[in-house]
Amino acid sequence: MTKMQEELGLAFKLLSAIPVSGEGVEVMAAAREHLRTAFKLAETEKEDEDNG
């Protein structure tokens, strides 16, 4: 796991601790999805560095 992934994971956990309701639920879901994507991209970049 890269340092970036560790930081993204921490941000994800902190966001998960924030209670949301109403329209905020959709916004929070979108933010979490973007964090998941960034986490996957960070892994891909690490694999590229390891292979190149």
C-alpha positions in Angstrom: 0.0 0.0 0.0 1.4 3.4 -1.0 1.5 6.4 1.3 -1.1 8.0 -1.0 -3.4 5.0 -0.5 -3.0 5.3 3.3 -4.0 8.9 3.2 -7.0 8.2 0.9 -8.1 5.4 3.3 -7.9 7.7 6.2 -10.0 10.4 4.4 -12.5 7.7 3.5 -12.8 6.6 7.2 -13.2 10.1 8.4 -15.9 10.9 5.8 -17.7 7.7 6.9 -17.8 9.0 10.4 -19.8 12.2 9.4 -23.6 11.7 9.7 -25.5 12.8 6.6 -29.1 13.0 5.7 -31.3 14.2 2.9 -29.5 15.6 -0.1 -26.2 15.2 1.7 -26.4 11.4 1.3 -25.9 11.6 -2.5 -23.1 14.1 -2.2 -21.3 11.9 0.4 -21.8 8.8 -1.8 -20.2 10.7 -4.8 -17.3 11.8 -2.7 -16.7 8.3 -1.4 -16.8 6.9 -5.0 -14.2 9.4 -6.1 -12.0 8.4 -3.2 -12.3 4.7 -4.2 -11.3 5.6 -7.8 -8.3 7.6 -6.5 -7.3 4.7 -4.4 -7.4 2.3 -7.4 -5.4 4.9 -9.5 -2.8 5.1 -6.9 -2.3 1.3 -7.0 -2.0 1.4 -10.8 0.6 4.1 -10.6 2.6 2.1 -8.1 2.5 -1.0 -10.3 3.7 1.1 -13.3 6.6 2.4 -11.3 7.5 -1.1 -10.1 7.4 -2.4 -13.7 9.2 0.5 -15.3 
